[in-house]
Each structure stands twice: as structure tokens, then as C-alpha cells.
């Protein structure tokens, strides 16, 4: 009963609970493209609902690229959804434009009353790598290694220390000789979900990319889930762990959502080829569960979201996936 579509691939996903049922939004593209690598630039966002995170009703396309010319007229990629104090739902998402071949990512904002039909706030653009702290981010893509300038996968949450809001996103730091040591978790703050101030990254290092971050608290500790590929492990990380790099999902851990963050030991959920990627950890009545899409690499790409599996927290605060258990999300 995975979340799958007959004629479309499904990959990155994000979730919210409206008090009665779960909502999932996800990236999707037509399988008629043939090559799964083409999905990234032929993308829209789908929406589905479920009572248990297992049986899903697909509601169709929820957001698509804007008509050209626009800053997000080529792609509308991964994001997050949350509700404000007035009951209005907010979607923060990644956008890219045709005139830049999607190489420069920015973060957009839309709102909805029904969680399906989204209206962009203004032209949708809410955050770019500008302002006093922009120099702490890689402003251009690293020719010969990276194909893009990273600013994507926004995760937005309430600030537990005040009345405002926090945003985390995938980024890279400048001036680091090894590209695979420059992956960063970008950071921004807002008093009202409309006006955002770019802040310095809250974490840099370990991997060339820390994709699809998700920050959450459990038992007084803070976790930043992320995913990365085997080829994006830094030399220092390989030497420190003694591990053969794998593709999959791992996490940072901290005592405060502003950090300092450190990479958790080992690796949470990985394999070569990868199976689950771009995972999210959700809090259900039965405990934490992890969900992500089946990947398995280019030649065996699946493109569906796997059923939830329980996540356990040990006495030291580290996360473990209980792959042998079955759990829904009521």
C-alpha cells in the first residue's frame, strides 16, 4: 500500500496533519519521459491524504511551475507545509527559472485555506542569498563539481524560543578546498512568515550535500534529518567513521535548534544502491516513523514512497530504525 502512481514517478515528500488526517505533498513526473533523470526538470507537486500513512487517496497536482517569465517558471521542488495561528496553511518550496536553466535555486512561499490550492504570496519569492550574511554561502556553483547553486528544500518551523519562525535549507559554504566538505544547513529567521532574514549556516561539513533537512525535537534533544549520496562523503568523514560510504538518510543532533550541531555516529539508513531517500520522520500516536521514496539508482529507479517504519530513540538519544516492526500513522 505504498504511495505510488501508475503513470508518474514519485520522489521527495513532506507531510502535515490537519487534526483529522495526514496530508502528503510530493514531487512527481510522467514515466513517459523514459529516463528517470529527466524527472527533475519536468516536475509538479502532488497531494494525497491518508488516515494511517499507508492507504492514500491521490488528489492530483497541488502546485506547478509558474507561467514564464517568473523566478519559478521551470521547477517547483521540495518544501514543507505548516499552519499559522490563524489557521492559514503555508507552503515553502524550492524554485528555479528557465532563463538560468534551473541552476540557481531560491525559496518560495504560497498559502492555502484547503491545503491543496495554493496562492503565491506576491510573486512567490521569499528568500534568496542576499543581505549581510550572503557571503557565508556559496553564491555560484562550483564549476567542475557542482551543477547548481544550492538553496533548496526549506524546512520551516516555529521558533521554540520566541514568537517567530525558523527556516533550514540545503546550501553550501564558500572557500572550502574540498567540495565534499562544504555542504551546509542554511538558516533564516522571520517574525511573521512573510519577511525573512538570511542568517549564517547552522552547520557546515561532513558531506558535499545535506539534502532535504527536517528539524524536530524529541525527549529534549533536537535532530536535523538529512539525506546524502555515497559520492558526497568528505575525506574526513570517511576517515573518521572508517565506513564505506552509502547513500541514504542520516542526521545531526543538538541541544538547541540553533546549534551547535554535530553529526550523529554511524549512519541512520543507507545502502548501495540506495533504497529509501529524502526521508521524513513523523510523530504519530504510536511513536516516530520514517517515510521516504524508493530510489535504487538510475537503472532500477522505483519512484514511490515506502510505507512507514518505526524509529526508536535509545538511552543516549540516538535514532534507530526498527525495520522488522509494522506501524501505521493514526
N, C-alpha and C positions, 0 to 999 in steps of 0.2 A: 504493500500500500504506500510506496514511496510517492513523493510529489513529482510527477512526471507528465509530460505532454507528448502525444503521439507524433506530432509533426514539428515540434520545436525542441531544441536543446534548452535545458535549464541549468543555470550555474549559481553565481553568488546570490545569497538570500539574506533577508533581515526580517525581524518579527516584532509584533506588538500584540498585547492582549487588551480588548476593549471592555473587559469586565464580564463578558459572556463567552467569547470565543477568541481563538487565535487568528491573527492575520499574518500572512507571509507575502512579502514582495520579493521579486527575483528577476534576474536578468534572463532574457530569452531571445532566441533567434531561430530562424527556419532551418530545419535539417536539409531542405532542398539546396542550401548553399554547398553541400557536399563536404567541404573541408571545414572541420570544427574551428580551425584557427581564424576563419573569416567571420565567426560569430561576433567578435568584439566590436566590429565596425558596422554591424547590421543588427543593432540591438534595440530592444524596448524593455520596459519593466512590466512584468506580470503581477497579478494579485490573486491570492487564493485565501480561503477561510477554512477553519477546522475546529472541531470541538476537542480533539485529542492529539493533535500534531501528527496523526497517522492517516486518517481519512480526510481528503482535501477536496474542496469544490473550487474549480478554477473560474474566476470572474472575468478574465480577459485582460487586455492591456490597460495599465493604470497610468503610465507616463511614457512618452516617446520624445525623441529629439524635436526641438522647436523648428518651425519653418525658417529657412535661410533668408537673410543673413542673421545669425544670432550666435552668441557665445557658446551655446549648447545645441547647435544645429546638426552635429554629426553623431554624438553619443550622449546618452544619459545612463551613467554607470552607477555603481554600488553606493548605497547610502544607509540611512537609518530613519526611523519614524518615532515620534513621541507626541504626547498630548500636553498642552499648556493648562494653566489654572482655569481658563475659561472654557475648556472643552474643545478647543480647536486643535486639529492634528497638523503636525509639521513634518514635512519630508525634507531632509537634507541629502543631496546627491552629488555625484561627480558629473561634470560636463566637459565636452570638447567640441571644437568648431572645425568646419570643413576647411576653412582658409588656412588653418595650421595643421591640417592632416591629423587632428586629434592629439598632437604631440604635447600640447600644453594644457594640463588639467586644472580645472578650477572647481569651486564648490558652489552649488546652487541651493535654492530654498523655494519650496512650494507649500501651500496649505490646503486643507480639505475639511469638510464637515462630515463626509461619509466614508473616509479612508480609501476611497477609490478614485474619485475625480479630483485632480489636483490643479490648483491655480498658482502659477508662478508669482512670487512676490516681486512686483516690478518686472524687470526682465529676467528674474530668477537668480542672477549672480549675487552672492552674498559674501564671498571671501576669495581673495587672490593673494599671491605672495608679494604684498606691498606693505609699506609702512616702516616704522623704525626697526622692527625685528626681522625684516625680509632678508637681510644679509646673512642670517643664520640658517638659511635654506638654500639648497642648490637651485639657482634661478634658470639655468639652461641644462638640457640633457647632456650627459657625458658622451660625446661622440666616440664611437668605437666600443662602447659598453652598453649604455642605456639608450633606448629609442625614444624616451619621453622625459618630460619634466614632471616629476611626481608631485601631485597634490590631489589625493583621491580618497575614497572610502570613508567619508566623515561619519564619526560616531558622536552623537550629541546627547548630553545628559544634564540633569540638574546639578548645580554646584552644591555639594553637601555642606559646604562651609558658609553659604550665604544664599541670597535671593536670585543669583544669576545662573548662567548656563556655561557648560564646558564643552568644547569640541576637540576631538582627537582625529588625526588623519594620517594617511601614509605619505611620507615625504623622504627627502634625502638631505644630508648635511654637506656643505661645501668644504673644499680644501683638505679632503682626506685622500691620501695617496691610493689606498686600496678601495676600489669601488664597492666591494662587498663588505666593507667596514663602515659604510656611510649611510646605511638605512636608518631612518628616523621615524619617531612618532611625533608628528606635528601637533601643535596645541593652539587654541584660540579661546577667548572668553567673550561673553555677551551679557548685558544686563536684561535683555528683552527678547532674545532670539532673532532680532532684526539687525541690530548693529553689532558687528564683530570686530574684535581687536586681535590681530595676529600676535602670538607670544612665542618665545623661544621654544624649540622642541623639548619635550619632557624626557626623551630618551634617544640616544644615538649609539649605534654599533651592533656588532654581533653578526649581522646579516646585511646583504645589499638591499633587500626589500622586506619590510614588515607590513604585509598587506592586510586589509580588512580588519583593523583594530576594533576591539569591543572592550570597554572598561566596565567593570562591575565589582560590587563588594559582596563578600561572603564571610561571615564569622569575624568581622572586624579587620579583615585583610582585603586589599584591593588587587585585582587581577586585570591584566591587559592581554586578552587573547589576540593572536595574530597568526597569519599563515605565511609560509615562505617556501622556496624551492631548493632542492638539493644543491643546485649550481650557484646559489646565492649565499651560502655559508662563508663567513670570513675565515681566513687562515688561522686567526687567533682562536676563533670559536671551535674549529676542528681540533686544534692542538689542545685547547683547554678541556674539551669533553672526551677526546680520544674516540669519538664516534665516526662512523661512516655517515656522511650527510644524507638526509632523507628529505622528501617533500611532504609537507603536511602542516599541522597546526601546533603551535606552542604558545607560551605565554610569559609575560613579565609579572613581577609581584612587587608590592609596595605597601607601606603603612598609610599612605595618603595618596589620593588620586593625582596630586601634582608631583608625586615622586618624593625622593629618588626611587627610580625603578631599577630592578635587576632581572636578568634572565633567569628563569627557574632552571633547576638542574635537569639533566636528561633531555627528553623531547616528549611532548604530550601524545602526539597522534600522527605518525608518519610512516611512509613506506616508499619503495621504489619499484614499479611506478606508484604514484600517489593514488589513494582511493578517495578519501574524504578531503576536501579543500574548502577554503573560505568558510570555516565553521563559525557557528554562534552557540553560545551556552545560554540556555533559557532556564528561568526559575519556574518550576511547576509545583503543584500541590504535593507531588511525590518526591520532590527534590530537583537537583540540577540535571539537565540533559544537554547533550551536544547534538547539533544538526549541521550538515554540510552537504556539498554536492559530490557525486561520484565523478571522478576525473579519469584516472588510469592512463593518462598520457594521450598524445595525439593519435596514435594508431589504434587505440582502444577506448576512445572517449565515449563516456556514457551520457552525461548531461541530464542527470536527475538528482533530486535531493533525497538523501537517505533518511530512513526512519530514525527517531531519536534513540540515543543510548545514554544510560545514566552516567553521571560524573560524580565521583566521590572526592571528598576532601579529607586528607589524612591528618594525623595529630600535629604535624609540622606545618600544615597549611598548604600542602602541595596537592595538585589535582591529578586524578587518575580516572581513566575511562573503564567502566565495567561493561565490557563488550559481551559478556555472557548473560547479562540480565536484559529483560524486556520491560519497557516502561513507556506509558503514554503521557500526555500532557494535559490532563483535565484540570 
